[in-house]
Structures are given as C-alpha cells and as structure tokens.
C-alpha cells in the first residue's frame, strides 16, 4: 500500500498539519492498519516526552485566552440533525471523511468535468487549500496534467494507474510540480477519490494547454 512517510505521519500525530491535509491523512489511516499503528506509536512517544517535561506556571490570563481561542460552532452547524448514512456511503467513505462531508454520496452536487470525470467541492475552512471528491468512470482517464502545488489523493473506491504506479483503495499519493501524469481508472469499477490541493492542477499536452486557462480542477 502507498503510505505517507514518517515525517508526514509525525506532523499528523503532533497536530502540525493544516486541517485539509490532516483530513487526507486521517482518511488514509482509517483504511491502512500499518499507518494507524505508526501514528499510535508516535502519539505514545510524544505523550511520554510531554510527561517528562516540568510544568511551567501559567499567567493570570492564560485560561481566558485559551477559552477565547476555542472555536464556537455556527448556530446552524450545532443544530444540524445527525445524518443517517446509506449503505453506499458507509462502504466507500471512511469515518473521518464521512463526518466532515456530513451527507450521503447521492446527496452531493457533482459537476461534470469532461465525459469521464465528475468533481464535488468539500467544504474547507482553511484558505489556500481545496478539498474535492473525484469520480472517474471505469476504464477512463483524467486529462494529462501536472501540479502548481501540493496535491494529495486518497483512493476511496476502485483504483487507478497514473503511468508510474497502481493505486487501490486506501492508497495515499503525494504529487508536486515535478510530477506530470495521466491517472487512468481501472476497468472493473468507477474510481472514487479524495483530493486535497494547495493549488489548481495545470493541464498539459496540446489540448490541455489550450483549455487550461478556462478550466479549474
């Protein structure tokens, strides 16, 4: 299975990753027992190190500042009724991502990007990142592209080959501007992925370069 490296997992375990990137790691870890084990080990080591640190006295206003920094849910979010997830969503979407989306796959507004790819924006509160779900029709490709910034892809259902490696359910792919590829969905099933982007992709090839200024992926 394709997994994040130790540095990535350590940043996740210590809470140092931006929320969208942490969501991708948590989604992958929900499907990968080895990554979960590594994260638990890192958290345990970090906890032991903290236990060995001598406590420092807190200032008089420390508690007030901490309480003020706690994010208060929006009224409509706090009052939102629990979602009864259907069988398709339960089977395809791991719990961390399911909680973040808060709806069934059938209730998501999908936007068609060409004849073989559909995309849906997932809410994100962090500027500079975009979270998307991608559905690629079985046996069909995503246009050839490279990346203007970091892109993480976690496969949720089905699989794909990007010309360099095969990716199946649970696999974690980290791409950057050095990678140009053309992911191609496996023949036997539509491919569903979570994509976290720090910048839009850049279409390449003859046709891609012509339409890239008008297409945002």
C-alpha positions in Angstrom: 0.0 0.0 0.0 1.2 3.5 -0.8 1.6 5.4 2.5 2.7 8.8 3.8 6.3 8.9 5.0 7.2 9.1 8.7 7.7 12.9 8.6 4.1 13.3 7.3 2.7 11.0 9.9 4.7 12.6 12.7 3.3 16.0 11.7 -0.2 14.5 11.8 0.4 12.9 15.2 1.6 16.2 16.7 -1.2 18.2 15.2 1.1 20.2 12.9 -0.7 19.6 9.6 -3.2 22.0 8.1 -6.8 20.7 8.6 -7.3 19.6 4.9 -4.0 17.7 4.8 -4.8 16.1 8.2 -8.2 15.1 6.8 -6.4 13.3 4.0 -4.1 11.5 6.4 -6.9 10.5 8.7 -8.9 9.2 5.8 -6.0 7.1 4.6 -5.2 5.9 8.1 -8.8 4.7 8.5 -8.1 2.3 5.6 -4.5 1.4 6.4 -3.7 -0.6 9.6 0.0 0.0 9.3 -0.3 3.8 9.1 -2.7 3.7 12.1 -0.1 1.7 14.1 2.7 4.1 13.2 0.6 7.1 14.2 -0.4 5.4 17.6 3.3 4.7 18.2 4.3 8.3 17.5 1.5 9.6 19.7 2.5 7.4 22.6 6.2 8.5 22.3 5.0 12.2 22.2 2.9 11.7 25.3 5.8 10.1 27.2 8.0 13.1 26.3 5.4 15.5 27.5 5.0 13.7 30.8 8.7 14.2 31.4 8.6 18.0 31.0 8.5 20.1 34.1 5.3 22.1 34.2 5.5 25.9 33.8 3.4 28.3 35.8 0.6 29.9 33.8 -0.2 33.6 33.7 -3.3 35.0 35.2 -5.0 35.5 31.8 -3.9 32.2 30.3 -7.2 30.4 30.8 -9.2 33.4 29.4 -7.1 33.4 26.3 -7.4 29.6 25.8 -11.2 29.8 26.1 -11.4 32.7 23.7 -9.4 30.7 21.1 -11.8 27.8 21.2 -13.9 27.8 18.0 -17.6 28.0 18.7 -19.7 26.1 16.1 -22.1 28.1 14.0 -25.7 28.0 15.1 -26.9 26.0 12.1 -24.0 23.6 12.4 -24.6 22.9 16.1 -28.3 22.3 15.4 -27.7 20.0 12.4 -29.5 16.7 12.8 -27.4 13.5 12.7 -27.1 12.0 9.2 -28.3 8.5 8.5 -25.7 7.4 6.1 -26.8 4.9 3.4 -25.0 1.7 2.5 -23.0 3.1 -0.4 -21.6 5.9 1.6 -20.8 3.7 4.6 -19.0 1.3 2.3 -17.0 3.8 0.3 -16.3 6.7 2.7 -14.2 6.2 5.9 -15.5 7.7 9.1 -13.2 10.8 9.3 -14.2 11.9 5.8 -17.9 10.9 6.3 -18.1 13.1 9.4 -16.5 16.0 7.5 -18.8 15.8 4.5 -21.9 15.2 6.6 -24.1 13.8 3.8 -24.5 10.8 1.5 -22.7 10.5 -1.8 -26.1 10.6 -3.5 -26.8 14.0 -2.0 -23.6 15.6 -3.1 -23.8 18.1 -6.0 -21.4 16.7 -8.7 -20.0 18.8 -11.5 -19.0 17.1 -14.7 -15.5 17.7 -16.0 -15.5 16.2 -19.4 -17.1 12.9 -20.3 -15.3 10.7 -17.8 -14.7 12.8 -14.6 -17.0 14.4 -12.0 -15.9 16.6 -9.2 -17.6 17.9 -6.0 -16.2 20.5 -3.7 -16.0 19.5 0.0 -16.2 22.5 2.5 -12.9 23.7 3.9 -12.3 26.4 6.4 -8.6 26.8 5.6 -7.6 29.3 3.0 -5.1 28.2 0.4 -6.4 24.6 0.2 -9.2 23.0 -1.7 -10.8 19.6 -0.9 -12.6 17.7 -3.6 -14.2 14.3 -4.3 -13.4 12.9 -7.8 -15.3 10.2 -9.6 -13.6 8.7 -12.7 -15.6 6.4 -14.9 -14.2 2.9 -15.1 -11.6 2.5 -17.8 -11.4 6.2 -18.5 -8.5 8.7 -17.9 -8.2 12.1 -16.2 -6.5 14.6 -18.6 -2.7 14.7 -18.5 -1.6 17.3 -16.0 1.0 18.5 -13.6 0.6 20.4 -10.4 1.0 24.1 -9.4 1.4 23.0 -5.8 0.9 20.1 -3.4 -1.8 17.6 -4.2 -2.8 14.6 -2.1 -5.0 11.8 -3.5 -6.6 9.1 -1.3 -8.4 6.3 -3.2 -11.7 5.5 -1.6 -13.2 3.0 -4.1 -11.9 1.3 -7.2 -8.4 2.2 -8.4 -6.2 3.8 -11.0 -2.8 3.7 -12.7 -1.1 7.0 -13.4 1.7 5.6 -15.7 4.0 5.1 -12.8 2.2 3.0 -10.2 -1.1 1.3 -9.4 -3.3 2.9 -6.6 -6.1 1.0 -4.9 -8.5 1.6 -2.0 -6.7 3.3 0.9 -3.6 4.3 -1.1 -2.1 7.8 -0.5 -0.4 9.6 -3.4 1.5 12.9 -2.8 2.1 14.9 -6.0 4.0 18.1 -6.6 5.0 20.3 -9.6 7.7 17.8 -10.6 5.1 15.1 -11.5 3.2 15.0 -14.8 0.8 12.1 -15.1 -2.5 10.8 -16.5 -4.4 8.8 -13.9 -6.5 6.1 -15.6 -9.3 4.4 -13.8 -9.3 0.6 -13.6 -11.6 -1.2 -16.0 -13.7 -3.1 -13.5 -15.1 -0.2 -11.3 -15.6 3.6 -11.2 -12.8 5.2 -9.1 -13.8 7.5 -6.2 -11.0 9.6 -4.7 -10.5 12.3 -2.1 -8.2 15.1 -3.4 -6.6 17.9 -1.3 -5.0 20.6 -3.4 -2.9 23.6 -2.3 -3.2 25.0 -5.9 -5.1 24.0 -9.0 -3.6 21.5 -11.4 -2.2 22.5 -14.7 -3.4 20.7 -17.8 -0.6 19.7 -20.2 -0.4 18.2 -23.7 -1.6 20.0 -26.9 -5.3 20.2 -26.0 -4.7 20.7 -22.3 -2.5 23.7 -22.8 -5.3 25.3 -24.9 -8.1 24.8 -22.4 -6.1 25.1 -19.2 -6.8 28.9 -18.8 -10.5 28.2 -18.9 -10.7 25.0 -16.7 -10.3 24.9 -12.9 -9.6 21.5 -11.4 
